[in-house]
């Protein structure tokens, strides 16, 4: 009887240890997702152009000084890095992990940033923006930049999260206002990449014929059900549609990053933190 009790005790301890290890891996072991985007609109000068997308860090740390995360980004050899919002978390005061990450990213490749809802909910975005700009980040606030390689051009459009504006207008209306403010700067149209935090707005993004959209916000559905997908996401509810991977609507392709950190729901399941690596492919006739 005593031996049976000891066996059961050690079995329970072993299962508990395995569960802790599994849970740690699910929330801390980074996965790199490779995606190719092909288009006749991608100019030959940007063929094989590599973009690393990060999103939704929420002040999370990956080892000391973010070295594990930075090493994986560096190994992707990106030409461009984009961060699609929620770098910080409105309920976590210590922004040091986020700024350490950004300091490392700008040493790897030009880095472009747009806000998520948490940047505005935190209530101190002006200070954060100044820090990012001083580090060397391109903070995009309803604006456009043109990237040139030889004589070829692609355009990056970045818009604020609608949480920036308080009032009676819907988030869709606010987002459209930000898009119109940004594209008002365009004199000519080239292959266009939109950086926007909210994936559920893809019908709106498609209306304006953006070629490629990078988004986040959904945290991969937080807990993913095998063969079904994410369980819950902000602004999409249960069994959300846009939580991960590539989505195409008309001529618009949207990439949804599952994010790096957690916020309201403090853990992930079958949904490891993600780095997305997109390679542009020019299709020549």
N, C-alpha and C positions, 0 to 999 in steps of 0.2 A: 504493500500500500504506500509506504514511504517513497519507494522508488518511482511509483506511478505519479505521485505528487511532484516529485523533483522533475520528472520528465515533462509534465504539463507546465510547470513553472518555467523551465528553460525553453520550452516550445513557445510559450507566450512572450517571453523576453526576446527570443529570436525573431518572431513575427513582428514585434514592436520595432525592433531595430531595422528590419527590412522595410517596414512602412516608413520610418523616419528617413532612411536613405532614399527610398523612392520619392517621397515628398520633396526632399531637398533637391534631387535631380530635376524634378518637374518644374521647380521654381528658380533654379540657379544654373542649370546646364544649358548653355546657349546652342541654338541650332541655326545653321546658315541655309537659307533658301535661295536657290539659283533660279532666275526667271529670264527668258529671252523675249524681247519685244521686237517684232519685225514690222516694218512699214516702208512703203514706197516713199513716204514723206521724210523719212530719216535721211539726211544728206550723207554722201559718201564720206565726208570728213568726220562724221560721228559714228561710222561703222565700228563696232566693237567698243564703243564708249561705255564705261562701266559706272553705274550709280549704286552706291550703298544707301539704303534707307533704314533709318532707326526711328523709333517712335515710343512714346509713353514710358519713359524711364521712371517717372514719379520718385525721383531722388534715390533710386536703388543703387547699391554698390555691387560691383562684380570684382571682388578681390581688392587688395590695396591699390589705390590710385586708378581704379578701373582698368588695370593692365590686361586682364583676361579678355575683356570686351574690346579694348583697343587693339590687341594683338590680332584678334579675328578680323576686325575691320581692315587693319593694315594688310593682312594676308590676302584680302580680296583685291588689293591693288586698285582702289577706285580712282576714277577721274573726278568724281564729284560725290559729296555726301549730303544727303537731305535728312532733316529731322522734322517730323510732322506732328509736333505738339505734345503737350504734357511732359515736358522735360522735368518740371518740378511738380510737387503735389501741394494742394492747398491746405492739407492738414499736417504737413511736415515742414518744420521751419528751417531745417538744415539743408541749404542748397549746395553745400560743398561737393557732394558726389556728382551732381549734375555739372557744375562748373569744371571739375577735374576732368570729366569726360570730354567736355567741349574743348578744353585746352589741349587735350590729346588729339582730338579729331582734326582741328585746324592745322596740325602739324602733318597730317596724312594727306589731306586734299581740301580744296575749297568747300566750305560747309555753309549750307543754306537752311534757315530755320523759319518755321511759321508757328504761330501760337495754337495751343489747344485751350479747352475750357478751364483747365486748372491754372494756367498762367493768369487768367483774369479773376478766377475765384480767389486766388491767393491775395490779391489786392495790392501787390507791390511790383507790378510788371515794369514800371518805369525804371526801377533800380535794376531789375534783372536784365532788361533790354540794354541798359548802359554797360553792364558787365559783359554781356555777350558781344556787343559791338567792340568794346575795348579788347576783348580776346581775339577778335578778328572774324567773327561770324557775320554772314550776310543775313540780317534779320529782315524778312520780307513782310511788309505791311500793306497789302493790297497794291502790289507793285510788280513790275516786270524787269527782268534782266535778259540780255541777249548774250549767249555764249558763242564764240566764234572760233573756228578752226580752219585755217587758211581763209577761204572766202565763204565757207559754209556757216550757217547760223541755225541754232535752235533757241527757243525762248522758254524761260522759266517764269511762271506766274505764281505768286504766293499770296494767299489771303488770310486774314485774321479769322479766328474762330468767332462764331456769332455770339458767344457769351460775352464778348467785349462790349456789346451794345445792350443797354437796358431800355425797355420800353414795351409798347403794345404790339410791335411788329413781330411776325413769326420768325423763327430762325431761318427758314428758307428765304424769306423776304430780305433779311439782313445779309445772308450769304450772297444772294444775287446782287444786292447793292455793292458789296465788296468786290465781286467779280467785275461789275461794270466800272467801278472805280479803277480797278487794275488794268483792264483791257483798253480803257480810254487812252492809255499811254502808247498803244500799239500804232505804229505807222504802216507796218506790213506784217503779214502772217506767215510764220514758219512752223516747223514741227513744234508743238506746244506741250509743255509739261506743267501741270497744275499741282501745287502743293496745298493741300486742304485737309484739315484734321478729320472732318466728318464723312464717313463712307456712305451713310444713308442718303446723302445728297447727290448720288450719281445721276439720277434723272436730270437734275439741274445742270451738272457738269456736262452731260451729254448734249443738252440744249445749246450750249455754247461751243460745241465741237472741239473740246480739248482732246488732244490725241492720247495723252497719257496722264493719269492722275495717281499721285501717291497720297495715301490716307492711313489713318490709324484709328484711335478712339475706342474700338470695339474690344480690345484686349483678347482677340481670338475667340470671343464668347466665354472667356474666363475658364470654364470647364468644358472640354470638348468630348462629345459622345462619339465613339468610333462609328464610322459610316454615316453619321448624321451631321455632325458639325458642332458649332458653339451652342452653349446652353442659354446664355443671356448676354445682352449688350446694351449699353446706354443708348437711348433714343430709338432702339429697335425692339426691345422687350425680349420675350422668350423665343427660342429657336430662331435667332436673327439670320438674315440672309447674307449680310456683308460683314464677315468677321476675319477672313483670311484669304490670301491668294489673289488670283487674277479674275476679274469680272469684266465682261464686255457688254456694252450697251450702244447700239448703233456703231458709230465710228470712234467711240471712246473706250479705252482700256484703263481700268482702275486696279491698282495694286494695294491691297489692304495688309498692312503690317500688324502682326499679332501683339507687338509691343514687348517691352522689356521688364516692366515693373507691375506692381499692383496698387490698388487704391482702396475703394470702398470694400470690395471683396479681397481679402488679404492673401489669397493663394490661388494657384493654377492647378489644373489636373488634365493630363494628356494634352498639354498646351505649353510647351517649353518656350522660354523667352527667345525672340526671333531677331535675326539680322537678315534683311532682304538684299540680295545682290542682283541688280537688273543689268543686263547687257543689251544695248541697242544694236539692232541689225538692219542695215540698209538693204532694201530689195531693189536691184537694178534690173530693168527690162532688157 
